[in-house]
Amino acid sequence: MAFRTAEVGTDCSRGPLLAAVDRSGRRVLLIPILAKQTLKEDIDGQAVVLRKRALENDESYRTYACLELVDAGQDDLFAALCVEVIERVAAHPDKAVSALQRVLSDWKALLAGARQALSPSALTGLFGELYVLRELVQRDSGAVAFWTGPLRTAQDFHRGIDAIEVKTTAAVDGRQVRINGVSQLDFAIPGRLVLRWFRLVTGRGMSIPSLVEEIATLSDDAAGFSKLLREYGYRDTDREIYARRLFEVVEHRAYEVGHNFPRVVRSSFSGGAVPAGVTEVDYVIDLDSVGAEASRLDDRALAQFMGPS
């Protein structure tokens, strides 16, 4: 087994902890231990496994407790797990294996249920919708009724004949949004539609459970809010998983979608209907290409659209 390694900046009594990637791209955390040290291995885990490995390079031959990610879909969960292991080892460098085992014990239930948790992309989308919902309930404590995204409506929020569609990305560059279907950017006049776009960074800021708690406190319909969260796929039993992932909004744009906004709707086609035999129409808009004639809302105009505070 070959690894590419890098020191994480924390040492235990046997040497530096290493972040590693094997030839297949699998992520690993390596903790140096004594060759004769007994390690309680776990090679049947669904999300991660722990095994004892002897590794060598041109300079040394060492034995490691090797914590490996086996479910590539749980990359964010594994990152949070490793951060906690590193922090506990840093606090007790002479008891690295004990610290590792304590963390795995604390995370046992979370790791067992990892496959049922929302994916990182779903969490990113949920954070964007909840961020907007918090703004709404700060203005109107009954605004949970406007959140229709969990019900799979064309847009994420509806207030009377007006609507808001939310797009969120964790990408470090680019301002592209994927539009799902010909209805997502369609609306009936005299109604209005606003597209809100957020860029997030992870690892700092606020967790989704904290945002959920804040909205529930502001809202006068906590029961209805909880029901919508369940419709989305968010379960409070996974709170500990989600609490370890933080988000911060670093960029925000808002557009009023009008006839000059680049979009594909039913009226884009001859006869006002999608051609027979076409079952799905998904497309991507580059917001950097949106011309000046498309109305980008400033904070004041956006506040007016969202209603009185």
Secondary structure, 3 states (H helix, E strand, C coil): CCEEEEEEEEEECCEEEEEEEECCCCEEEEEEECCCCCCCCECCCCCEEEEEEEEECCCCEEEEEEEEECCHHHHHHHHHHHHHHHHHHHHCHHHHHHHHHHHHHHCHHHHHCHHHCCCHHHHHHHHHHHHHHHHHHHHCCCHHHHECHHHCCCCCEEECCEEEEEEEECCCCCCEEEEECCCCCCCCCCCCEEEEEEEEEEEEEEEHHHHHHHHHHHCCCHHHHHHHHHHHCCCHHHHHHHHCCEEEEEEEEEEEECCCCCCCCHHHCHHHCCCCCCCCCEEEEEHHHCCCCCEECCHHHHHHHHCCC
